[in-house]
């Protein structure tokens, strides 16, 4: 199957942006300043950085939703670290998030309503009835299984490092297993998903919405 790299780049533009720094930098700065100074100063600097991102986006009229979410997450994480007086507690919200995502993904497979389909529906607005077709749904089920394997591996590593109590390694590992791995997974999911939809022989979403009868051209772009 020929890979259209421009399509992949277009798909990632909505995901990869400055918002990645909103999520990655605060925890790294927290650990770095904690090693240099102490927990209190680290929490203040991490919160200040997250707040700066949110204010900057608001002033520039950019989408500040992710920065605001980063500020909220940093506030909760820093609060947990200060209450427990351990730097590793800063990463408890991330671990809980991984557990919830994994649980939702597994539940979606049990209910035969795969998470990948819901994610695509919410992102693109395509009709849910199209996703649940038997000549469409297997592609999203298989991608969701791939996600479950990834989430399970990530959670196992996070828990192992948290139990060891190494905040520095945990911070860098979270950064690497965050956006870089997410981007890699999205690329693989897109390539496999489009290929799988074509092989399943179902209608493309546009053909489905227009009520066209077979033979169909199938899904040409987007997953």
Beta strands, then each sheet from edge to edge (+ up, - down):
end
